[in-house]
Amino acid sequence: LDSAAKNKKLRAKAERYYANCNFIGEALANPVPFKPESLGKNINTSNSEYLPSLTADGQTLVYTVRERHDENFYVSRRNENGWDIGKPIEAINTDMNEGAQSISADGQLIFFTDCGGRRGYGSCDIFYSEVRDGRWTPAETIGEPVNGKSWDAQPSISSDKNALYFCSNRSGGKGDSDIWVSYREAGEEWETPQNLGDSINTPNKEQSPFIHPDGQTLYFM
């Protein structure tokens, strides 16, 4: 940065690395309480388990299990002694990959990403399943205008189930991939997605949104 280099892209990259280094130094100097604990053998196995989603009451856990080259959803419920043995969600799982799920606060609705296992609109699309009569329904596409020819993935549903945050590389964004939101009124059709703008999105990649149940706090990568 102190040199006379004039390549704007390289300078921007160097500035980003420099900011990251400063952040790392501050984070290490000011640690926060953090003590991760394993969820135990009823959840964790010799396979890879990742991308957990939790209902608002903390009693239902949905997560992804990678079995060889196949990603599937499993669900476990908390009992007085811990977590039940995780079981596959057969109504949603296929022999293709299902991933990046978001379960609603009440545990009645799941949104997830599918990249080719089901008929969609583009490279990756958003699908959903809901609980009816105590069972998960076969997954359906959320359809247009949320899905399109672009990459649409990594959904996060608000606690009232009327705002869906997701990632997309569709035209009209700020950069490589951005975070967008689509609203609906009282369970009606989803509206045209809105880009979250310059306060969130940059020319780089923004991914993995998570809208807190308070509806006011957004976490993302």
C-alpha positions in Angstrom: 0.0 0.0 0.0 3.0 2.3 0.6 4.3 1.6 -2.9 3.5 3.5 -6.0 1.4 0.6 -7.5 -1.5 2.0 -9.5 -3.5 -1.2 -10.2 -6.9 -0.3 -8.7 -8.0 -4.0 -8.3 -4.8 -5.0 -6.6 -4.9 -2.0 -4.3 -8.5 -2.8 -3.3 -7.5 -6.4 -2.6 -4.5 -5.2 -0.5 -6.8 -2.8 1.5 -9.2 -5.6 2.2 -6.4 -7.8 3.4 -5.1 -5.0 5.6 -8.5 -4.4 7.1 -8.9 -8.2 7.8 -5.5 -8.2 9.6 -6.5 -5.3 11.8 -9.8 -7.0 12.6 -8.0 -10.3 13.5 -5.7 -8.4 15.8 -8.5 -6.7 17.6 -10.6 -9.9 17.9 -7.7 -11.8 19.4 -7.0 -9.0 21.8 -10.7 -8.9 22.9 -12.0 -12.4 23.0 -15.7 -13.1 23.8 -16.9 -16.1 25.9 -17.2 -19.1 23.6 -17.1 -22.7 24.7 -18.4 -25.1 22.0 -19.7 -28.4 23.1 -20.4 -31.5 21.0 -24.1 -32.5 20.6 -23.0 -36.1 21.0 -23.4 -39.4 19.2 -27.1 -39.0 18.5 -26.3 -36.1 16.1 -22.6 -36.5 15.2 -21.4 -39.5 13.3 -18.5 -40.6 11.1 -20.2 -38.6 8.4 -20.0 -34.8 8.1 -22.8 -32.9 9.9 -23.2 -29.2 9.3 -25.4 -26.2 8.6 -27.8 -26.5 11.6 -31.1 -24.7 11.9 -33.0 -24.4 15.2 -36.6 -23.6 15.9 -37.3 -20.6 18.2 -38.1 -22.8 21.2 -34.8 -24.6 20.8 -36.5 -28.0 20.7 -36.1 -29.0 17.0 -32.9 -29.2 15.1 -32.6 -29.6 11.3 -29.2 -30.2 9.9 -27.3 -31.5 6.8 -25.6 -34.8 6.7 -23.2 -35.7 3.9 -23.2 -39.4 3.2 -20.5 -40.1 0.6 -21.4 -37.6 -2.1 -25.1 -37.1 -1.1 -26.3 -34.2 1.2 -29.6 -34.9 3.0 -31.6 -33.3 5.8 -31.9 -34.8 9.2 -34.1 -33.7 12.1 -33.7 -34.3 15.9 -35.9 -33.2 18.8 -34.7 -32.3 22.3 -35.8 -34.5 25.3 -35.1 -34.2 29.0 -31.8 -36.1 28.5 -30.5 -34.3 25.4 -31.2 -34.8 21.7 -33.0 -37.7 20.0 -31.2 -39.7 17.3 -31.3 -37.7 14.1 -33.6 -39.1 11.4 -33.7 -38.3 7.7 -36.6 -36.2 6.4 -37.6 -38.7 3.8 -40.3 -36.4 2.1 -37.6 -33.9 1.2 -34.4 -35.9 0.6 -33.4 -37.3 -2.8 -30.4 -38.9 -4.2 -29.2 -35.5 -5.2 -27.9 -32.7 -2.8 -30.2 -30.7 -0.6 -28.6 -28.0 1.4 -28.5 -24.6 3.2 -31.9 -25.0 4.8 -33.8 -22.6 7.0 -36.6 -23.8 9.3 -39.3 -21.4 10.4 -39.5 -20.3 14.1 -42.5 -22.5 14.7 -40.9 -25.5 13.0 -43.7 -25.8 10.4 -41.9 -24.6 7.2 -38.5 -25.3 5.6 -36.8 -23.5 2.8 -33.7 -24.9 1.2 -31.4 -24.9 -1.8 -31.5 -27.5 -4.6 -29.0 -27.4 -7.4 -30.3 -29.8 -10.0 -32.0 -32.6 -8.2 -35.4 -31.1 -9.0 -36.7 -29.2 -12.0 -35.9 -25.6 -11.4 -35.4 -22.3 -13.2 -31.6 -21.9 -13.0 -28.3 -23.3 -11.6 -29.6 -23.4 -8.1 -33.2 -22.6 -6.8 -35.1 -22.3 -3.6 -37.6 -24.9 -2.6 -39.9 -25.3 0.4 -41.7 -28.0 2.4 -44.3 -27.6 5.2 -45.8 -29.7 7.9 -49.3 -30.9 7.2 -51.1 -33.4 9.5 -47.8 -34.0 11.3 -45.8 -34.8 8.1 -43.5 -32.9 5.8 -45.0 -32.4 2.3 -43.0 -33.2 -0.9 -40.8 -30.2 -1.7 -42.1 -27.5 -4.2 -40.3 -24.7 -5.9 -41.0 -21.2 -4.5 -41.2 -20.2 -8.1 -40.8 -16.8 -9.8 -40.0 -14.0 -9.0 -37.7 -15.4 -6.3 -36.2 -18.1 -8.5 -34.9 -17.2 -12.0 -32.1 -18.2 -14.4 -29.5 -16.9 -11.9 -28.0 -18.7 -8.9 -30.6 -18.3 -6.1 -29.7 -20.0 -2.8 -29.1 -19.9 1.0 -32.6 -18.8 2.1 -33.4 -17.5 5.6 -37.1 -17.1 6.6 -38.2 -14.5 9.1 -40.1 -15.6 12.3 -43.4 -14.3 10.9 -42.8 -16.3 7.6 -43.4 -13.2 5.5 -39.9 -12.2 4.6 -37.4 -14.4 2.8 -33.7 -13.4 2.7 -31.5 -15.2 0.2 -28.4 -14.9 -2.0 -28.3 -14.4 -5.7 -26.0 -13.4 -8.5 -28.9 -12.0 -10.5 -28.5 -8.7 -12.5 -29.1 -5.5 -10.7 -26.9 -6.4 -7.8 -23.8 -4.7 -6.3 -21.3 -7.4 -7.1 -20.5 -11.1 -7.3 -23.3 -12.3 -5.1 -25.6 -10.2 -3.0 -28.3 -10.6 -0.3 -31.8 -10.0 -1.4 -35.2 -10.1 0.3 -38.7 -10.9 -0.9 -41.8 -10.0 1.1 -45.4 -11.4 1.1 -48.5 -10.1 2.7 -50.4 -12.6 5.0 -49.2 -15.7 3.2 -50.0 -14.5 -0.3 -47.6 -14.5 -3.3 -43.9 -13.6 -2.9 -43.1 -10.1 -4.3 -40.3 -9.1 -6.6 -37.0 -9.4 -4.5 -35.3 -6.3 -3.3 -31.5 -5.8 -3.1 -30.5 -5.0 0.5 -28.3 -2.1 -0.8 -24.9 -0.6 -0.1 -25.1 -1.0 3.7 -24.9 -4.8 3.2 -23.8 -5.6 -0.3 -20.4 -4.8 -1.9 -18.6 -5.7 -5.2 -17.5 -8.9 -3.4 -19.5 -11.9 -2.3 -22.1 -11.6 0.4 -23.5 -15.0 1.5 -25.2 -17.1 4.2 -27.8 -14.6 5.5 -29.5 -15.4 8.8 -32.4 -13.1 10.0 -32.8 -13.2 13.7 -36.2 -14.0 15.1 -36.4 -10.4 16.3 -36.7 -9.4 12.6 -34.2 -6.6 13.2 -30.8 -8.3 13.2 -29.2 -9.8 10.1 -26.0 -12.0 10.3 -24.2 -12.8 7.0 -20.8 -13.8 5.6 
